[in-house]
Amino acid sequence: MTELVPAIHVLNDKTVKTWIPGTRLVPRPAKPELDVGIMEENTGMPRKVIDISVPLENDVAADPPGYGPKIDYLNHQATAADMLKFFPGLKKEDLPDGEGWGFEWVRLSTHCTTHLDAPYHFASTMDHGKRAITIDEVPLDWCFQAGVKLDFRRFPDGYVATAKDVEAELKRIEHKLSPFEIVVVNTAAGAAYGRPDYVAKGCGMGREATLYLLERGVRVTGTDGWSWDAPFIYTMQKYAETHDASLIWEGHRAGREIGYCHIEKLHNLEALPSKGFMVSCFPVKVRGGSAGWTRAVAIIDA
């Protein structure tokens, strides 16, 4: 029998207990080009691990101009001199093949590549006035939960999804939300990753749609778009016409009312079923940060 590990959550001042099946990893030959791995339960039954993250890399149109990462790669020959500094008397010819170590210097924001946004990113407060938590304060049990996928690829770029859209999709996939489920949104942006128009692709999740999820206990959401909200180019046009500032970042700002996190720049969501999978999205622990990078994966019983 699979070992079940208890997880305790607090939701609206009420304690909720869930159970997570224990797992063990099964070694297999490394195949970097694949984004599907194999995992095995204690029972010996296989599971698929699907990579739903994008790479951290140079020169990909995954951010607005000026916001992308810069990686400097140093090969083994270039770093041999650095290794010698640590060991007085050591010569380059003493090293195997004269090699040092592979090494990279990286300049990036916490919002480059696939990342988890903390409530602090959205505003200084959450839950109607409480101090917004930073990424190092996000409860880790929020970050490993059952997943649900909403397929919104049919919506045009710039569309702002509503609560009715969410409700209709949940009805279509015959699912009732449970507290702490991680809801990921598959938009038209996913297929455009790496293209010059990626940042402007896909629909966004409006305030109403976001609160629909949060009011039902969801605390982590995600999108394969650059932003949880609609692309700025469309919001800019709406603001120019209406001068209604409440349209700007409305999905993010829902966190002022109910604190939550969302993952941005997910990928490969087309490979997931509508339900029946787990999501792991533990963030890097950036002290006081507004976000943390994550190697998000989905785990599916094979």
C-alpha positions as CSV (number, residue, x, y, z in Angstrom):
1,M,0.0,0.0,0.0
2,T,1.3,3.5,-0.8
3,E,2.4,5.4,2.3
4,L,0.3,8.5,2.8
5,V,2.0,11.6,4.3
6,P,-0.2,14.1,6.1
7,A,-0.1,17.8,5.1
8,I,-1.7,20.4,7.3
9,H,-3.0,23.7,5.9
10,V,-4.8,26.7,7.4
11,L,-7.5,28.2,5.3
12,N,-9.6,31.1,6.5
13,D,-8.6,30.2,10.1
14,K,-9.7,26.6,9.7
15,T,-7.4,23.7,9.7
16,V,-7.5,21.4,6.7
17,K,-5.7,18.1,6.5
18,T,-4.8,16.5,3.2
19,W,-2.8,13.4,2.4
20,I,0.0,13.2,-0.1
21,P,1.2,9.8,-1.4
22,G,4.9,9.0,-0.6
23,T,7.1,8.5,-3.7
24,R,10.6,7.5,-4.6
25,L,12.6,8.4,-7.7
26,V,13.7,5.7,-10.2
27,P,17.0,6.4,-11.9
28,R,17.0,6.3,-15.7
29,P,19.4,7.2,-18.5
30,A,19.8,11.0,-18.8
31,K,18.0,12.4,-21.9
32,P,18.2,16.2,-21.7
33,E,16.1,16.7,-24.8
34,L,13.1,15.0,-23.2
35,D,10.7,16.8,-20.9
36,V,8.9,13.7,-19.6
37,G,10.6,11.6,-16.9
38,I,9.6,8.5,-15.0
39,M,8.7,8.4,-11.3
40,E,7.6,5.4,-9.3
41,E,5.3,5.1,-6.2
42,N,6.3,3.0,-3.3
43,T,3.9,0.4,-4.8
44,G,6.2,0.2,-7.9
45,M,3.6,1.8,-10.1
46,P,5.2,4.2,-12.6
47,R,4.4,7.9,-12.9
48,K,5.2,10.5,-15.6
49,V,7.0,13.7,-14.6
50,I,6.3,16.4,-17.2
51,D,8.4,19.5,-17.3
52,I,6.1,22.5,-17.5
53,S,8.9,25.1,-17.2
54,V,10.8,27.2,-19.8
55,P,14.6,27.3,-19.9
56,L,16.6,30.2,-18.5
57,E,18.5,31.3,-21.6
58,N,19.9,34.2,-23.6
59,D,18.4,35.9,-26.5
60,V,14.8,34.5,-26.3
61,A,11.8,36.9,-26.6
62,A,10.3,35.8,-23.3
63,D,10.3,39.3,-21.7
64,P,9.8,42.9,-22.8
65,P,13.0,44.6,-24.2
66,G,15.5,45.2,-21.4
67,Y,13.9,42.7,-19.0
68,G,15.5,39.5,-20.1
69,P,18.4,37.6,-18.5
70,K,22.1,37.7,-19.4
71,I,24.1,34.5,-18.9
72,D,27.9,34.5,-19.4
73,Y,29.2,31.0,-19.9
74,L,32.7,30.1,-18.9
75,N,34.1,26.8,-20.1
76,H,36.6,24.5,-18.4
77,Q,39.6,26.0,-20.1
78,A,38.6,29.6,-19.2
79,T,38.2,28.8,-15.5
80,A,41.4,26.8,-15.0
81,A,43.2,29.9,-13.8
82,D,40.5,30.5,-11.2
83,M,41.0,27.0,-9.8
84,L,44.7,27.5,-9.5
85,K,44.1,30.5,-7.2
86,F,42.6,28.2,-4.6
87,F,45.6,25.9,-4.4
88,P,49.0,27.6,-4.2
89,G,51.6,25.8,-6.3
90,L,49.1,24.1,-8.5
91,K,49.8,24.3,-12.2
92,K,47.4,24.1,-15.1
93,E,49.1,21.0,-16.4
94,D,48.4,19.3,-13.1
95,L,44.7,19.4,-13.8
96,P,43.0,16.6,-15.8
97,D,43.2,17.9,-19.4
98,G,44.1,21.2,-18.0
99,E,40.5,21.9,-17.1
100,G,38.9,23.9,-14.4
101,W,35.1,23.9,-13.8
102,G,32.1,24.8,-15.9
103,F,30.7,28.1,-14.5
104,E,28.2,30.7,-15.4
105,W,27.6,34.3,-14.3
106,V,23.9,35.3,-14.5
107,R,22.1,38.7,-14.4
108,L,18.4,38.4,-14.2
109,S,15.3,39.5,-12.3
110,T,13.2,37.2,-10.1
111,H,10.6,37.4,-12.8
112,C,12.7,36.0,-15.6
113,T,12.0,32.4,-16.8
114,T,9.3,30.3,-15.0
115,H,8.7,31.8,-11.6
116,L,6.3,31.9,-8.7
117,D,5.0,35.4,-7.8
118,A,4.5,36.1,-4.1
119,P,1.6,38.3,-2.8
120,Y,4.2,41.0,-2.2
121,H,4.6,41.4,-5.9
122,F,1.0,42.4,-6.4
123,A,0.9,45.0,-3.6
124,S,2.3,45.8,-0.1
125,T,-0.9,44.3,1.5
126,M,-3.0,41.2,1.1
127,D,-6.2,39.8,2.8
128,H,-7.8,43.3,3.1
129,G,-4.9,45.1,4.7
130,K,-2.5,42.5,6.2
131,R,1.2,42.7,5.3
132,A,1.8,40.9,2.0
133,I,4.1,37.9,2.4
134,T,7.3,37.6,0.4
135,I,8.4,34.6,-1.6
136,D,10.4,33.2,1.3
137,E,7.3,33.2,3.5
138,V,5.0,31.4,1.1
139,P,3.8,28.2,2.7
140,L,5.6,25.3,1.0
141,D,2.5,23.1,1.1
142,W,0.8,25.5,-1.3
143,C,3.4,24.5,-3.9
144,F,2.8,20.8,-4.1
145,Q,-0.9,20.0,-4.7
146,A,-3.3,18.4,-7.1
147,G,-3.6,20.3,-10.4
148,V,-6.5,21.4,-12.6
149,K,-6.0,22.8,-16.1
150,L,-8.3,25.4,-17.7
151,D,-8.0,25.3,-21.5
152,F,-8.5,28.9,-22.7
153,R,-6.5,28.6,-25.9
154,R,-9.7,29.5,-27.8
155,F,-9.8,33.0,-26.4
156,P,-8.3,35.8,-28.5
157,D,-5.1,37.7,-27.5
158,G,-5.9,40.3,-24.9
159,Y,-9.2,38.8,-23.9
160,V,-9.9,39.1,-20.1
161,A,-11.4,35.9,-18.8
162,T,-14.3,36.1,-16.4
163,A,-15.8,34.1,-13.6
164,K,-18.4,32.7,-16.0
165,D,-15.6,31.5,-18.3
166,V,-13.9,29.7,-15.4
167,E,-17.3,28.2,-14.3
168,A,-18.1,27.0,-17.8
169,E,-14.7,25.3,-18.2
170,L,-15.0,23.6,-14.9
171,K,-18.4,22.3,-15.9
172,R,-17.0,21.1,-19.2
173,I,-14.2,19.1,-17.5
174,E,-16.7,18.0,-14.8
175,H,-14.6,19.2,-11.9
176,K,-15.5,20.9,-8.6
177,L,-12.6,22.9,-7.1
178,S,-11.2,21.9,-3.8
179,P,-9.1,24.1,-1.4
180,F,-5.4,24.4,-2.4
181,E,-5.7,22.9,-5.8
182,I,-3.3,24.5,-8.2
183,V,-5.1,25.9,-11.3
184,V,-3.1,26.4,-14.4
185,V,-4.4,28.2,-17.5
186,N,-3.4,27.1,-21.0
187,T,-3.6,30.1,-23.3
188,A,-2.6,30.8,-26.9
189,A,0.7,32.2,-25.4
190,G,2.1,28.7,-24.7
191,A,2.6,27.9,-28.4
192,A,4.2,31.3,-29.1
193,Y,7.0,31.0,-26.5
194,G,10.3,32.1,-28.0
195,R,8.6,34.1,-30.8
196,P,8.9,37.9,-31.0
197,D,5.1,38.2,-30.3
198,Y,5.1,36.0,-27.1
199,V,4.7,38.9,-24.6
200,A,1.6,40.1,-26.5
201,K,0.0,36.6,-26.9
202,G,-2.8,34.9,-25.0
203,C,-5.7,35.9,-22.8
204,G,-5.5,37.1,-19.3
205,M,-7.3,36.4,-16.0
206,G,-9.4,39.3,-14.8
207,R,-10.1,40.2,-11.2
208,E,-13.5,38.5,-11.2
209,A,-12.0,35.2,-12.6
210,T,-9.2,35.3,-10.1
211,L,-11.4,35.9,-7.1
212,Y,-13.7,33.0,-8.3
213,L,-10.7,30.7,-7.8
214,L,-9.5,32.3,-4.6
215,E,-12.9,32.3,-2.9
216,R,-12.9,28.5,-3.4
217,G,-9.7,28.0,-1.6
218,V,-7.2,28.1,-4.5
219,R,-3.9,29.7,-3.4
220,V,-1.6,29.0,-6.4
221,T,-2.5,29.5,-10.0
222,G,-0.5,29.6,-13.2
223,T,-0.3,30.6,-16.8
224,D,1.8,29.9,-19.8
225,G,1.6,33.6,-20.7
226,W,4.1,36.3,-19.8
227,S,1.6,37.6,-17.3
228,W,-1.4,36.4,-15.3
229,D,-3.2,39.5,-16.7
230,A,-3.9,40.2,-20.3
231,P,-0.9,41.5,-22.3
232,F,-0.2,45.1,-21.5
233,I,-0.5,46.2,-25.1
234,Y,-4.3,45.5,-24.9
235,T,-4.8,46.9,-21.5
236,M,-3.0,50.1,-22.6
237,Q,-5.5,50.5,-25.4
238,K,-8.4,50.0,-23.0
239,Y,-7.0,52.5,-20.5
240,A,-6.4,55.1,-23.3
241,E,-10.1,54.8,-24.2
242,T,-11.5,54.8,-20.6
243,H,-8.9,56.1,-18.3
244,D,-10.1,53.5,-15.8
245,A,-7.0,52.6,-13.8
246,S,-8.8,49.6,-12.2
247,L,-8.3,47.7,-15.5
248,I,-4.5,47.8,-15.0
249,W,-3.2,44.5,-13.5
250,E,-6.6,43.6,-12.2
251,G,-5.9,39.9,-11.9
252,H,-2.7,40.6,-9.9
253,R,-4.5,43.2,-7.7
254,A,-7.0,40.6,-6.6
255,G,-4.3,39.5,-4.2
256,R,-5.0,42.7,-2.2
257,E,-8.3,41.0,-1.2
258,I,-7.2,37.4,-0.9
259,G,-3.5,36.6,-0.8
260,Y,-2.3,34.1,-3.4
261,C,0.6,33.2,-5.7
262,H,0.7,32.6,-9.4
263,I,3.2,31.0,-11.7
264,E,4.1,32.8,-14.9
265,K,5.8,31.5,-18.1
266,L,4.7,27.9,-17.7
267,H,5.1,25.7,-20.8
268,N,3.9,22.4,-22.3
269,L,0.5,22.7,-20.7
270,E,-0.9,21.1,-23.8
271,A,0.6,17.8,-22.6
272,L,-1.5,17.8,-19.4
273,P,-5.0,16.4,-18.9
274,S,-7.7,18.6,-17.4
275,K,-7.2,17.0,-14.0
276,G,-5.7,13.9,-12.4
277,F,-2.1,15.3,-11.9
278,M,0.0,16.9,-9.2
279,V,1.9,20.2,-9.6
280,S,5.2,20.9,-7.9
281,C,6.4,24.5,-8.0
282,F,8.7,25.2,-5.1
283,P,10.3,28.6,-5.4
284,V,13.9,29.6,-4.8
285,K,14.1,31.1,-1.4
286,V,14.9,34.8,-2.2
287,R,14.9,36.6,1.2
288,G,12.3,39.3,1.1
289,G,11.7,38.7,-2.6
290,S,8.6,39.4,-4.7
291,A,9.1,36.1,-6.7
292,G,11.3,33.1,-7.0
293,W,12.4,30.9,-9.9
294,T,10.8,27.5,-10.0
295,R,11.4,24.3,-12.0
296,A,7.7,23.5,-12.2
297,V,6.7,20.0,-13.0
298,A,3.5,18.0,-13.3
299,I,3.3,14.4,-12.0
300,I,0.8,12.0,-13.6
301,D,0.0,8.5,-12.7
302,A,0.9,6.4,-15.7
